[in-house]
Every structure is written in structure tokens, then in C-alpha cells.
């Protein structure tokens, strides 16, 4: 464990970086470090500056002071790759000009510019198709002309990964690459990370602990410092846990020492007071000549002052040791809350769905009705009581469409099942959280619980780590993790309380602390749960009772994996 200092093999060197935003907010303060060959996981809380560091490495931002040095070329896979939905796959891969030039040459063009563009890249089409195929996309030339808007979120990320491989950059920067990836795509991403050339540098910002098990080192952004840990996520986590246990032990020892020093100080004062009483009595009785009594008094005062100084010094050192030990203990970020109003009786019907056949006709013939893995035909799918259900399936299978059907929202395509009925008390945490930035945290949550007294809402918000004056902060000034907690509180603290909560990829873009807080809150939730997620580690912590899977237009039920 160490601070990542520049070395001879560093491909990226950061020297005393300071970055201020236009409004004067300091994003990074005197940060130094380096990233060498191999695979590095960059971790830290939401808002700690991980994405900002990537943008500085990529040259997208300019430092206020300090320097970034990159030895070689840089390629990036940003979080928002798919925002420009009109870009074609070829453009996203960075090969559109080359394909256009080769096409023109094949059509008979003798333009020198086309030959210059194609120089050394005549096989780029086959190379690109091979890269796409390795990552699970169809190796079809027609794919190059498709717009990103026509692809699923996972497919867009896959295109970005293929682009990185084609660029062969010395330094590749990935920002939350597992967002929106289904299980198969995640496995292909992990394989790509495993196969990353050791002579290049791969820096991955991620909260995905499964992916982070496949890196060579972890660099943590903590307290505006970079700390490096050799080994994957599990080694890093063990080091942090050991460090925190040692810090907690140091706090306990420092507290005991402080109490002891306070006792010693009091005992010393009592002894000095006793001696002073004896001296006063002797003086009053004139036991010795006055000049001798005065000398004794001066010596006693000098001795008392010396003893006080000794004990004051010990007491101050004990206080300083305690402060140092407490500074090493990280803030407890756990969400501890009780939600009895969300309780659902075991026999209450929460949700009823009627599966639709692959031909999308509601009245499907019996042979087309969906089946459990046991072979039993599914007619109405019924959720009763506080069941916890994971909805899984490949990207584009229709998971979000089914959630919209459950929520009573319009769908662009036919869902795999139609809503027959559900309870009214429903909460929804979508992929993209939308909050009014002008409102305070308290106002945002009270809007979902207008009849609940403000002080009761404040008390509940404190459980979501918004204590005291923090509840009066405006949403616009919150970090991503804080905004997520506000959205979660708005759902779980609503009045009437939700007895069915629907979540769509809730861990996307969340740091590890925020995922832990989500698990804490959902552990306290006592209603039914329907969650779409590709994050198996997260799903394994929810206490699932059922798993649904959409595949090939069919809704099936698969066994819930046994806990280890």
C-alpha cells in the first residue's frame, strides 16, 4: 500500500494537480501519482474526482496548476458514449473515413486523399468485425451503418470497447464500463480486460467488484489523495478493513489513555491541594521562621507548577493521539432505518401479469404459453406478499418494457406480459433519476409525503445521512451519490408507503458505499421488490425469493442461486 508515485515505467504521470471549476469550487487539490503498465482499477466515492482525473488524462480538461504527462496515445470509453444517437457504429469505431475511402477506391476513385486514408488499413473492415464478434455483436458489415440510437445501452458500450481495441492506444481509459451490460456482455468485458496487453496501460473507473477482481492494482481517490494497493479488489478491501480495525483499536487505546491522564491530573491536583493545606496550617502555627516558611512555599509552588506542566503535557498528547486515531477512522456511511409501513401481508396479491406469446398476440394458443423451467405452463404470473424478484435477461430482451407495463406507463413495443392488476402503493426508482434542482432535500421528500409532519421527515432523512442542516441543501448542489440517496428516500418514505418497489438497474454509476447504502435500505424495506439488474453481487445481497428471465420473447422463471 502506498501513494502512487511517478516511476520509470509510468505511462501517465500526475504532478501536483489542482483543478478549480469556473464557479471557484476546488475539484482536485495538489494530487500527484502515476499509472504504469497493466490494469488499474480507479475507485472512490461518488464526487471524489475519478471521472475528472480521467478527463484530465485524456486532455479534455486543463488543470488550474500542476501537470499531466502521458507517454503515448490515449483512448477513452466515457460513461455517456451513446448521447449522440445519430452517430453510426462506424463513426463510433473511428473507422468511418477509412471505410469511405476504401469504398470510393473500390468504385474506381483515383483520388490521392482516399489512398492516403486507406494506407496500411486495407483490412480494417475485417478487423473491426472480428473485434465486434469477440465482444458478442454480429459480424455483419450492415452494422457499421446503424445509428447508436438503434442499439441498446449494452450494445453501445460494446461498440466503445471494440473502438478501444482497434485504436491500440498506449493508455486506455474506461469510465464505468459495466453500466447497462447484460451478463454475457459483462463476461466478454472481463475477458477483454484479462487479455489486455501488459505493455499498455488500462485505467478503469468502476464500482463493479466483479470486474475489479481482474485488475493488477487498485488506486483509491480518498480525501483528495491517491493511494495505491497492489492486487485486485479483494486485496484492497482486506487492506482497508485491516487498516480500519487498527484505527479503531488505536482510538480505543487513545480514549483509555486520555481517561487515565485525566484521572492522573485530578489525583495530582488533589495531592497538591493537600500539601498546600498542610503548608497553610504550618504557616498559621508558625512552626518555622517566616523566611524558611516563605522558602518552603516558593519551592512548593515551583514543584506544583512543574507537576501541572507534566500532567498538562501528558493530557495534551493523549488528546492529540486520540484526534490522530479518529482521523484515520472512516465515517460510518451505513443507512439504518425502519420501514414498518411498507409491510405486506404474506397472502396479499401484489401484482398479476398475463404472459403474451412470442407472436405478441395476447390470446396465445396453449402451445405458445410461457413455461417455468419445470415445464409447467405459465398463465397468470402472480406476486403475493413481500416477494423479492430479480428480472434478468440479455440487453434488448424487454426488461425495461415489462417494468413500464407494471408501472402503467406507455411502451413502444409489446411487452412479454400484460398487466392484469396490481396494488396502488407502488414506488419506482428508474435508471435515470430526475430531481428538481431548485428544491431542498427536505422539500423533495416531503412532496412524496405531504401529510407527514416536517420533523418526522427530518428524523427519517437523518437515517439516510442527511442530518440537521444538510436536509436544507438544494438538490442542484449534491453529488451523484447524494442525489441517489434523496431519490431512494423519496421512494421509501412516501406516504402512503410503497408496498411494491420497482428498480431498474439501480447500481449503475453508484460507488461501492452507495451500493451498500441501497442494500441497507432495501434490507429494511418490508414490501415486494421487483428489480432489474445485471449486477450479480448486488442481487445476491437482496435475499431474493424468485428470479424471472426474459429470453427469446418469453418470460420464464429460473431457480434462485443458493447463498454460499
Buried (B, 14 or more C-beta within 10 A) or exposed (E): BEEBEBEEEBBBBBBEBBBBEEEEEEBBBEBBBBBBBBBBBBBBBBBBBBBBBBBBBBEEBEBBEBEBEBEEEBBBBBBEBBEEEEBBBBBBBBBBBBBBBBEBBEEEBEEEEBBEBBEEBEEBBEBBBBBBEBBBBEEEEEBBEBBBEEBBBBBBBBBBBBBBBBBEBBBBBBBBBBBBBBBBBBEBBBEBBEEBEEEBBBBBBBBBBBBBBBBBBBBBBBEBBBBBBEBBBEBBBEBBEEBEEEBBEBBEEBBEBBEEBBEBBEEBBEEBEEEBEEBEEBBEEEEEEEEEBEEBBEEBEEEBEEBBEEBEEBBEBBBEBBEEBBEEBEEEBEBEBEBEBBEBEEEBBBBBBBBBBEEEEEEBEEEBBBBEEEEEEBEEBEBBBBBBBBBBBBBBBBBBBBBBBBBEEEBEEBBBBBBEEBBEBBBBBBBEBEBEEEBBBBBBBBEBBEEBEEEEBBEBBBBBBBEEEBBEBBBEEBBBBBBBBBBBBBBBBBBEBBBBBBBBBBBBBBBBBBBBBBBBBBBBBBBBBBBBBBBBEBBBBBBBBBBBBBBEBBBBBBEBEEEE
